[in-house]
Every structure is written in C-alpha cells, then in structure tokens.
C-alpha cells in the first residue's frame, strides 16, 4: 500500500461525521409519561405495603390473643388438677373408712345397735358417709372434666398460635420484599423527576388553589377543613403528617380530626360509609381511584377534590375526573 493512499484514507476518516456518545442510562422518549407511569406503580406498591402492615398487625394481635388463651387455659388446668387431687384424696379416705367398717347397711346397724337411739345414730352416720362420698365423687368428676376441657382449649390455642406465628412470619417476609420494591420504585420516580423539564417540575410543585373554601357543617365539614389546611404540604409514601402525607394518611387524619375513625389504607376506606354516585358527590365524600383502589381523594364539591397526589407534588386541589379512573365513592356521614 502506497504512502499517499494511506495518507488519503486517514484524511477521509477525519472528515466523516462522528456519532454522539450513547449515555449508559438511556433517556425515556417521554419523561413526563415515564414519571406518571412510575408514580402510578409506586402508589400501588405503597398501598400494598400499607395493607401488608395492617395484616401483620392483625396477625400479631391474633397471636397475642391465642397466647393469652393458652396461659389462661393452663392456669385453669393446673387448678383443676389440684382440685382433682384433693377430691380424689377425699374419696380415698371415705373408701378406706368404708373398708374398715365405717359404712353399714341397715341390717348390720340394727344387729349391732345397743339401743333404738344407737340404731338411729348409726343410720345417720351411714347417710352422712353416703352423702359425703357422692358429693366427693361428683366434685372429682367435675374437676376431671374441667381439667380435660382446659387442656383441650390450651392445645387448640397452641395450634392457633403456631399457625398465626407462621402466617405472621410469612407476612413479615412479604412485607420486607414489598418495602424493598417500594424503595426501588421511589428511587426511580425521583430519578424520573430529575429528567423532567424545569417548567413541568414547577407546574407539578405548584400547590394550586389555596384560597378560602366554603365547607359544610358536621363531620364532613370538619374533615374537609383539616384536609384543605394541609395544602402545600409535601407528599411522602406512608406519610401520616403532620407535614408529609400519602393519600390515605391525609384522609384518615382528616376524619380523625372530625372525631371519626376510618381505615389507614385507601382500600380499607373504600369499604366505609355508604356508596354514592358520581352525580351525587358532595363535600367530604371519599373518592377512591383505580381498580386496585390504591388512591383516595376528598371531595371539595361536585367538581373538585383535595388529595395528596404523589412524589414531587404537594397536597392540592384538582378536578375530580382528572385524578384518575374512579373505582368507588363513599360517604362517611349522612
């Protein structure tokens, strides 16, 4: 190969356009869509974590009850066993007395009696011995049966406790896995936020309408007043205040402020109160979204709702029908 050809080939390479370097982390084609998808997944995971936490608390309460039943049944069994021993001793003494001739039939009493009064005394002794033996035997039988029942209750409670312990351990393992998945999802959401254009981020972080809102009287009005008072607060997965909230944490605390207890999760809140139609929505109603029932908002009126939306967005008012597909609407009062 000639020196001139080599020089010409190098010049040609230098003149060719250079392809831009490919980033190791591929950028999504639509950052806003990616952010929305990730937040929806994280919201669903958050709801699953909260439900698993509730299930675990319930299982632990069942375990505590079963354990207490075992302890109580064992105490009853031990006392019944002591009673059984006592009554068995009484029966043995009476049997021994009978064996030694203390128990007589009427004929032998008559034959050995020195007088009519002696005969009557011996009959009375016979009656008392028979009565004592019958009573002691009855108490012994009752004590044995009580001990048997207490033992059966204790064994049944032990079995329940073992089953509940296994279920609780499985739930704890599942909860840990879901928590890890949630944390990974939250990290992805936060990464997605950094890829959004500044104007979009500013729009997301805008707390929206913070003007005075007229609320009704009663429980619904008190709850709505509380929820509206949190406008501008940050969102936090699993947050229940006082300055960071997730959706169900906000609505739960809002109704708690009104003196009414509702479940911690949006799925649980989907079952309280009574169902109302979309056209009948009024202030204070709980609007649960998505088929998974993983998000909840509180109606401000028939058109708007206040809610803790998702990572990167503060508590704010939004149009009811733009938050997501409605699953069910529940009215707590009235």
Number of C-alpha atoms within 10 A of each C-alpha: 5 6 7 8 9 10 10 10 10 10 10 9 10 9 8 8 7 8 6 6 6 8 7 6 6 7 12 12 8 10 16 17 13 19 22 15 14 20 22 19 17 25 24 17 21 25 26 20 24 21 18 19 17 15 17 20 15 14 21 18 13 17 22 15 15 21 18 15 20 24 15 15 21 19 16 18 24 15 15 22 19 14 19 22 15 16 23 19 14 18 20 14 13 19 16 13 13 15 10 9 9 14 22 16 10 13 10 12 18 17 9 11 15 10 10 10 10 14 19 15 14 22 18 12 15 19 14 13 19 15 12 15 19 13 15 21 16 13 18 23 15 16 23 20 16 19 24 15 16 22 19 16 18 24 16 15 21 18 14 18 23 15 14 20 17 13 17 20 15 13 18 17 12 16 20 15 12 18 18 13 16 22 15 12 19 22 14 16 23 15 12 21 21 12 16 17 11 11 9 12 16 13 11 17 17 15 18 15 12 13 7 9 11 12 17 16 9 12 20 25 19 19 29 27 22 18 27 24 15 23 20 21 18 23 24 22 23 19 17 19 16 11 15 20 26 28 30 31 23 31 31 21 23 28 23 16 17 17 12 15 14 21 17 21 26 27 21 14 24 25 14 16 16 14 18 16 10 15 8 10 22 20 21 31 27 29 28 26 22 16 11 13 21 25 31 33 28 31 25 29 19 15 15 20 27 26 31 32 26 23 22 17 20 25 29 24 23 20 15 23 13 9 18 14 13 18 16 21 27 21 20 19 12 8
